[in-house]
Amino acid sequence: MSPTAARSPRARPPRRAAPPQRLVLLVATRKGAWLFHGDARRKTWQVDGPHFLGHSVSHLVLDPRDGRTLLAAAKTGHLGPTIFRSTDLGRRWKEAQQPPAFAQPAPGGLPARSVDHTFWLTPGHAAERDSWYAGTSPQGLFRSEDGGVRWTPLPAVNDDPQLREWMGTVQDGTPDGPKLHSIIVDPRDPAHLLFAMSGGGVHESRDGGRSWTTLIGGLEVVEGFDPGTVTFHDPHCVRLAPSNPDRLYQQNHCGIYRLDRPGDTWQRIGRKMPKRVGDIGFPMVVHPHDADTAWVFPMDGTTVWPRTSPDGRPAAYVTRNAGRTWQRLDQGLPEAQAWWTVKRQAMTADSLPVPALYLGTTSGELWVGHDEGQRWVNIARHLPEIYAVEAALLG
């Protein structure tokens, strides 16, 4: 070959296409747990379950830090409350060696309490590899530093006389027992924590849980009660905006609220909801990429609080401007005689570029809301009453 002849370019190895993303829906119910595996188009779903058939499963959560560890908060009548852990997406499970349990009080101290069930699970900060938080009924806050194997109580919450007073008694609160929920870890700072109690208000720590302050400014309470008494505050669900951690949304017993930091006063944004529907409900979902967009699922909160869809016509509502206006999303949902509702943990969104919504109903149906809830499709029926739904992406 002539020295000046052109050389063939060196062949480059073909680029490997990124593996298609897969979705998994984690469904916790009154009688066990199910995993629904789907593709990124949300067209086909494969069912894995039941797990823990007969157990009451309050929450089932995937650790986003490794994409394979699952924790399940479960209870059976004869075994009591516990946590189960899987490191292989549910193929094998092990019970926690030390589930959440209240410390024994000192003689002459606060009354003793026992955990009825663990209600809420939250993975810790990304920088704290094996940390988890758990909220219980009656209200208690617990932390694990070994991936959910052993749990220790946080005495600054569980044994604080003022917080215990705000918690009320085991006869107070929601029909299935008072509970600590909506545990939030600021993604920018592992020492910045929030939680809510039903009843007992919203609380915030800046020092990793060693001390707490209330965050109830601007929140209303049931007419005739004193809003200055923290016990009377009943937050149903508090969410942090993933794209703007300085914004919080709340679905409360008395309306829908937003809080923008560094402010500490909640603004009621639910008054713009249709008056015939109102702004009472349990779940709250925030768009993963747009802090101005959030969804709620109203229920009938009139008279004796029937806890059904208003007029038997279920629908989600979305705001795309931080609560100035709301739009009804009901395409594909039953048009009449559907008397179910959605519990506080049973509505969520995935984190794909155009997210879908997911909700589980008190009548055991699982729905996906395509195109940010514009079009609803049923993907499962006849499950037990659904307590919680979480969506996660798998590589």
Phi, psi and omega in degrees: 000136178297142179302334182268358181292145180291139178265144177293136178296143180295131181295133178262141177296141181299143178291138176276126178292142177299137179300140180298140179287144178241148178255150169224131175257129182254113190244116179256134185226176180292342185229025179138188183227150179227149172243129177248113181265129181223168175271173185293345177273353180059036183264320183236146183224137175248132187264132176237109180152175011277151166256141178058044182304128182094342175283147169275112183253113183278327186203139177227120190226138175264134177287114182290348183281338176232347175072014181217341182275128178245140169241139179233127175267115189227161178207138169235160184298325184259340180262339180080190185280142178202178175238133173251149185227135175230137177252012181223041176059036170095004179288323177226145181231147172230142177282145177303140178289330181220086180293167177304130178208139180290145175290149177290132182288157175290152178305131181079004182269209181295155179298146178291150177223157174231146180288123174279314174199152170277129188254325189226138177235135178223124173296147179287187181297150181302331181279350180248087198309312188249020183274143175218157173237150178223139174247142189236173169239125355297173192301120176205152179237132185226155180227142172240140178244010180231035175079016178100009179281315179233139183237138178237144180285151173264103187295334180294346173253305190292330186244012179278123184302322181292314178297321179298323177296318180293334180291339183073206180249172181293346177276348181273171169090210189286162183302327180260023173106146177296153186206153172258130189213187176051047177286123185237133173247122179298123182296345180268344189204109182295345179274351182263110185234151172223153170208165177233156178229138175244100352266173178134007170086185179250140186223152188223141175234141175249002185232035175074020176098008178281332177215157186221149172233153179281155180222069186237007181301130178089349181278141179265162175233173180302138183306135180098350178254159184273116180293347177281350178266113189298329181305327186279356180274131184230079173291133179271322181198132178239134180228143174263139179286117183302326183273352178207088184296356176272005179240133176238145172241154179215131165262118188246163172303335182237047171120182179251135187226161174224145177226127177248121180279152014277011178296162179228021179241122179287143176249127180283115182253002182274353181293344177275357175291154178304134185298327181289343178261316181080180182238037177256135179184194180239309185278156174218131180229134179247139179303136182292340186236357185219107185290348178275350185252129179210156182234149173225170177224094187294155173230169176283110180250026182270168174042253184268015181054072181293345180054054174230170173295139180304125180062016182070023181236086186291146177196146167273159174231141182235142166246138177245010180222039174064024173108003179287326177219160180226146180235137178281137179235100184224007182297120180098341177280159181303141183272344182195161174056040175241099192260023177271171173218188187231127181283170192296332180259003191260023175219133184206178177224151172275179185247021175294164184307317171248097189289154168255156173261157177221140176215147175242143189252165176290347176262009173084026176254146178242126185237147171243133178255096182294157176052052176062035176091007181287335185216116186261139179227134177279132179242355176198143176229164170067022169284166170295171178308128187269125180266324186206146175225128174235145177243137180219151176261136176248144179290000000 
